[in-house]
Amino acid sequence: MTYMVNIRNSNAFTSKGILMLWCTIFLLNSACEEKKSASADSITVKKIDHVKPRNVIFILSDDHRHDFMGFTGKVPGLQTPNLDKLAREGAHCVNAFVSTSLCSPSRASILTGQYAHTHTIVDNQAPMPKGLKMFPQYLQQVGYQTGFFGKWHMGNQGDEPQKGFDHWVSFKGQGLYYNPVLNINGKEVAYEDSTYITDLLTDHALEWLKEREQDKPFFLYLSNKAVHAEFMPAKRHKGKYKDQKIDYPKSMFLTVTDTSKSFDLSKKQLTPEKPIQANLRDIPEWVRRQRYSWHGVDYMYDGQITFEDFYRQYLEVLTGVDENIGRLLAYLKEAGLDQSTLIIYMGDNGFSFGEHGLIDKRHMYEESMRVPLLVRCPEMIDANTKIKSLIQNIDIAPTILEFAGIQKPEQMQGMSFVPLLQQKEIAWRDKVFYEYYWEDAFPQTPTIFGVRTDRYKYIFNHGVWGINELYDLENDPLEVNNLIRNPEYDSLAKNLKNEMWTWLEETKGEQIPLKRIHGKKNDHLYRGTN
């Protein structure tokens, strides 16, 4: 609201009178804006009866794909004993997905319980809007001690302390693996002597746990830099997987050209005994072209590293994450909290290792949008629980709030999966939706919308002259047989497409966000042009 004053007929039409009137207008408008801001930031908590607030540790890793854990058997010889322990003694959410496979949007969705087009942090440069409500703010309202440790990297924010957290340890942007500079409650602290970031963040988390007020519940958010490229393992882990055999994905070779790298493959690997059924005609052109880019196997990271070194270093960096989870578990046991504390481990998005000839995330294939999600709380969750329901990152906030005895706020679009963890039969979603918005920094991936059910996936590639995609995940888990032209699946494709558009319409997601692009192009094809 803006206050206006009619001075046309005022008898006090003097310099002094006008000055007083404008001062009044300014003060009234300022008060109004402050009231609006306060209203936007106000937190209203509705409690759930007869629920005792539970201590919560949420561990987020960067770019950890869903199947790179020892117990899955995906990578023979991969050792992740502490992640294995979480799965063995708790629940493994087999079908966990992000709604946008990119750092900032996914992290914002975790904190807000909203889709990217709703919270508006749609990429790694989008600003954080005023009044955005995050679930740790609700925890504070019911007496939780809250601590954040690690990578924030959300919107245009640096490393400064954020609302919702009593204790703050972070760094700017992606941070450094070695000798980082941390912002500790607003004070800059530089580290030397080969200090390793994953160890350091866990040091700070453990220190906070030991010094916290013992009579209050706590929420600890440990947000790892690892396992983000470019990978730098801890010195004690360098070379641990130097002899690791590489399991090249079959779909990696469907987009090869005469100039593609050979990857030292044997004839048997290039021509497998059982060829996969693939629709080569309908591989999207942007996928073929991305093979030779920063995010493609033929020119990955502008040719600075080989695929084999990239793969093995990823495993070595992941070892540091697992090791430090073990340190947290050991503390909880020592403190007598290991049975009652809720621990959630998750990746902020997945990661491709050669599937479709691609590296990284952003796209909607399984290796990108699917993430690890492990939940342990022996007092409430049975050991070796496997949950096959479709869960998304927008569900984390309402789930943690329910464990704290707080009802889901109205603005949250996710759902609490506490009943699923307790293996209760409840009504649940039968599909998940996806969105990714084109970035100037990485122009090889288009804007993508889509929908995935428990069996089918529809991908709408927006803004490019190319084909959309439909996959039967039950019969085609590699997503190489695009059914979009198959007349037998035309009705299914139409229905999924309509559901996708309905989702966007009902959640007000039809406006594609734009922002000013200041710099010149930086991709290898057009670098230096405006």
C-alpha positions, 0 to 999 in steps of 0.5 A: 500500500502507498499513502497519498496526500491531496495537497491541491486545496491545502491552506498550508501550501507553503515550503514548510507545509509541503516539507512536513507533508512529504515527511509524513508521506515518507514515514507512512510509506516506510512503515507500510513497507516494513510491515509488508516485509515483516509479514513476509518473514513472519513464521506461524507454527501449528504444532502436531499434538503428542509429538516430542521434538526429535534431534535431527542431522541432515547431511547433504552431499554435492553431485552424489549419484544415487547408485554410487554406494557400496551396498548397491553393487554398482561400482565393484570394490567401492567402499562406503561402510558408513553409508552402508550402515545408514541403509542397513540400520534404517531406510533406503528410499530407492526412488528419490528424485530432485525436481531440478538437477542443479545446486542452487534450485535443488538446495532451495527446494530442500529448504523451502519445500517448493518447486524452483519456479515457485521459490524462483531460485531457478539457477545458480545466479538467480537472487534469493527473494525477500520473505522466502520461508525456510524450514529451519525458521520453524524449528527455531520457533519451537525451541530448536538450536540450529546450526549450518555447516558448509556449502550454501551456494543458493542464488546470489548469496555469498557466505554471510549468515542466513536466517533460520540458523543460530550457528553459521559456518560457510564459504563463498561459492563452491569453496575450496577443497584445501585451505578454505576460508570460512565465514564463522558467524560473520567472522572470516577465518582462513585455514592453512597446512593442507586443511581438507574441507570435508574434515574441517566442516565435520570438525566444526559440526562436532564441536557445535554438537558437544557445546550445545545446550543439552536440554534443547533439541537440535537441528544440524545441517551439514552441507558438504562441498564434496563430491563436486568437480573438480575433484580433489580427494584428501591426501590420505585417499589419493590413489585409493582407486587408481586401479579401479576398473571402469564400467563404461555405460553402454549408452556411452557409445550410441552417440560416437562419431569418427572423431570420438575418443576410443577410451582404450576399449576392447573390441568386445566392449565396443561390440557387446555380445548382446547389443542393446535395443536403441532408437538411434534416430531419435536421440535428441540432437542436443544430446549428440552435440553435448558429447563434445563439450565441457559436459561431454565425454569427448571434451570434458572440462575442455579436455583438462582431465581424462574420463578415467581419472575423473571417475576414480577421483570422484570415488576417492573424494566420496571416501572422505564424505563416508569417513566423516559420516562415521565420525558423526555416528561415533559421536552420537553413540558416545553421547547416547543419542544414536537410537533417538536421533534422526539422520537423513543423508541425501545428494543435492542432485545426481551425476552422469558418468558417460551415460548418453555420452554426457558428464554432469547433471542438469538433464532429466535422465535417471543418473541426473535426477535420481539421488541417494536418500538414506534415513536412520532413526532406530527408535522409529524406523525398522532396519533394512527398510526399502521404500519404493514410493516416489520421493522428491527433494521438496518432501524433505522440509515437511518431513523434518518438520513432522519429526519436530512436531510441526504441521506442514506450512501451507506454502510448501508443495512437498509432502511428509514421508514420515508415514512411509518410513513407518511403513504405513499405507497412505495415499501417495503421489504416482508421479514426479515433475521436473524442470530445468532452465537453460543457463548462459554459462552452460548453453549445451543443455536446453530448458527441460520440463518433464514427468516421471511415473513409476514406469514411464518418463516423458521429457519435453525439450523446450526451446530447441528444434528437436525431438521430445522423449518417452521411455518405458523404464521397466523395459528400457532402464538405460533410456535409449529406446525413445518411443515418442514416434511409436503410435502404440504410445501416442496416447500415453505421451499425450496424457503425460504431456498434458499432466506436465502442462497442468502441473505448470499451470496449477503451480504458476510455472508457465513463465520462463524466468529471464535475467540480464546476461552481462558477460561474453560467451564462454563455451568452447565454440563461441567463447569471447563473443557477445 
